[in-house]
Amino acid sequence: MYEVTPNQAKRDFYKIIKMVNEKSMPIEVKGKTEDESVVIMSAKYYKAIQEKLHSVDAEIQAKK
């Protein structure tokens, strides 16, 4: 995963959005600690993850 600092993310925010969407690649904004870090991903990628998690959860619930 590509990493940037918070200052880089602030400076190049729109460029990062474009890169994330064009390459379907999340980017981590690396803070001093994990609690201060975030991941920027496309809405399409996020929705796909949510759908997969929902599907897996439904399978688990069906087996109970």
matplotlib code that plots the C-alpha trace (Angstrom):
import matplotlib.pyplot as plt

x = [0.0, 1.3, 2.0, 2.0, 2.5, -0.4, 1.4, 1.7, -2.0, -3.0, -0.8, -1.8, -5.3, -7.0, -4.1, -4.4, -8.1, -7.4, -4.7, -6.9, -9.7, -7.7, -5.5, -8.1, -5.4, -5.9, -3.3, -2.4, -1.9, 0.7, 0.5, 2.9, 1.0, -1.5, -4.3, -3.4, -3.3, -6.0, -6.6, -8.1, -9.8, -12.3, -16.0, -16.3, -13.6, -15.2, -18.6, -17.2, -15.5, -18.8, -20.8, -18.2, -18.4, -22.2, -22.2, -19.7, -21.7, -24.9, -23.3, -22.1, -25.6, -27.2, -25.0, -26.1]
y = [0.0, 3.4, 5.7, 9.5, 11.8, 14.0, 17.0, 15.3, 14.3, 17.8, 19.3, 16.7, 15.8, 16.0, 14.3, 11.5, 11.1, 10.8, 8.2, 6.2, 6.1, 5.5, 2.7, 1.3, 1.4, 2.5, 5.0, 5.2, 8.6, 7.6, 9.4, 9.2, 6.2, 3.7, 5.6, 8.7, 7.0, 6.6, 4.9, 6.6, 4.3, 4.7, 4.6, 1.7, -0.3, 0.5, -0.6, -3.9, -4.6, -3.9, -6.2, -9.0, -8.6, -8.6, -11.7, -13.5, -12.5, -13.8, -17.1, -17.4, -16.5, -19.1, -21.8, -21.0]
z = [0.0, -0.9, 2.1, 2.5, 5.4, 6.7, 5.2, 1.8, 1.9, 2.7, 0.0, -2.7, -1.6, -5.0, -6.7, -4.2, -4.8, -8.5, -8.0, -5.6, -8.1, -11.2, -9.8, -7.4, -4.8, -1.1, 0.3, 3.9, 5.5, 8.1, 11.4, 14.2, 15.6, 14.1, 16.0, 14.1, 10.7, 8.1, 4.8, 1.8, -0.6, -3.4, -2.6, -5.1, -3.3, 0.1, -1.1, -2.5, 0.9, 2.7, 0.4, 0.9, 4.7, 4.6, 2.5, 4.8, 7.9, 6.2, 5.6, 9.2, 10.5, 8.2, 9.7, 13.2]

ax = plt.figure().add_subplot(projection="3d")
ax.plot(x, y, z, "-o")
ax.set_aspect("equal")
plt.show()
